[in-house]
Amino acid sequence: MSERRLHHADSGAFRSAMRTLSSGVAIVACGDETRRTGCTVTALASLSLTPPTLIVSLSRSSATLAAIREAGAFSVNLLSARHEELAQRFSGRGGVHGARRFDGADWTTLATGAPVLADAIAAFDCLVEEAIERHSHAIVLGAVVSLREGAEEPALAHWRGAFSAFR
């Protein structure tokens, strides 16, 4: 069998094409009252129902990824349309970093102690099962140990670089 060389598509074109995929928006958070951090994510999915497991994709250079590895636990907080400002803040826009991102919102904890947004439309409390590094990102597998569903309201979606309500 002959060897076949793999050539990747252009990164810019790939990014542009992926922006056409509408995604839900979540905040991934970890740490305790003294040392919390988190970020906005759109690359997440359920991996398994039995046992309940989530996948989150984080940049390998992310402070949140480093903190998750250290803590061994994290939360995934699905955002409603009214959480757009919070999504912007946790994405790094406006220059707010670290624990200051949590200001102005009500946070609680579930089983692991990771910060959980009290009024998220759904929140998942996870233990790190595995982190798989590939290229620029790590895929974090989270074993869901606790969860909470919130009010039924329009979700926050991300499409072509902008946030909008999804019903």
N, C-alpha and C positions, 0 to 999 in steps of 0.2 A: 504494500500500500504506500502510495507517495505521501510525503509530508505536505500539509497544507498550511500556508501562513495566514494568520488572522490579522486583518486590518480593521481597526475600529473606525466607526463613523466620526465625523467632526464633532467635537465636544459642544461647540456653539450651536450647531444645527440640532444636536440631540437635546440640549437644554430648551431650545425654542419649541421643538416638537413636544417635549414633555409638559410644557406650560399649557398645552391644549387639553390636558387631562385635569378635569375638575376633581379636587380632593377635599375631604374634610380637614378641619384644622384642630390641632390639639396642642396642649402645653405638656411637655415632659418635665417633671420636677423631681428633685431628690434633696436629701440632706435633712438636718434638724433645725430647730429655731435659731441656733447660733451660726449655722453654715449651710444656707440653702442656695440652690441654683436651679436654673431651668431654661428651656428654650421652646420656641414654637416649632412644630413639625407638621408636615403634610404627608410625609412618607411613612405610613403606618398601616398595619393590616392585622387581621386575626390569622393566626397560623393554625390553631387547632381548637376544637370545642372540648375534646377529651384527651388530655386535660386542657382547661382554658389557657391559651398561650397567645401572646401578642408579639408582633415584630415591629420594631422601630428602627429607622435608619438615621444615624447621626454622623456628622462629619468627624473624622478621626482627630481633627484639631479642636473639637468642641470641648469647652470647659465642663459642660454638662456630662459628656461621655466619661471624662476622667472622674468626675464626682460619682457617677453611677457605678463605675468599676470599684471605686473605693467603698461606697456605701453598701453595694450588693442589693440595692432595692431602689425602686422609682415608681412614680405614678404617671398615668396617662390620663389627661383631663380633656374630654371632648367639649369644644366650645360652642356656645350659641351665638347667633348673629349679634347679640348685644355685647359680646366679649371682644369686638374688633380692636378696641384700644389696647386691651390686655394682650392680644395676639401681636399687635405692633410692638409693644414694649418688650415682650419676651423674644421677639425676633431680632432685637438689638437696635432697632430704629429709635432714634432719639438718644442714643448713647447710654442708656440705663443698663447696668450690669449687676450680676450677682444677686444678693438678697434684696436689693432695692427694687428689683422687678416685681417682688411680691407685695409691695406697698399698695394700699388702696383697694385690695380685694380680701375677701374672707377665706382663710385657709384653715383646714382641719387635718386630721390624720385618720387612717384606718389601721390595718393590722401591722404594717411594716414601719410606720412612723414617717414615711415619705409625705411631703405636703400634698394635700388634695384640695382642689378648688371646690368650696362649699356649694356653689351654684352651677357647677358644670352640668351639662345635659347627661353626661355619664362620666364616671371616674373609675379607673382600674388601678389597683394597688398591686405591684408586681415585685417578685424576687428575680434577680438576674439568673437566668438559666445558662446563658452562653452569650458571648459577644464574638462575632465572626468578622474579622477585618478583611475587606476586599477593596483594593484601590484607594479611593479618597474617603471612603465611609466604613462604618462598622454597622452590622446588623445586630441589634440587641434583641435577644429572645427573652421575653418576660413571662414568667409563670404567674398567672393571675391568682392571688391568694384572697383578695377581697375586692368588692366592687360596690358601686352605688349608682343608681339611676336617679336623675333629677327631673325637673319639670319638662313636659313635652312642649318644646318650642323650636322655631326654625334654627337649623344648624348653621354654623359659619363655614363657608366654603371658600376655596382659593382657586382661581382660574385666571390664566394669563397675567399673573403678577398682582392681582387685585383680590380683595376680600368681598364677599357678598353673602346675602342670606340664601339658604337653600331650604325649600319646603318639601 
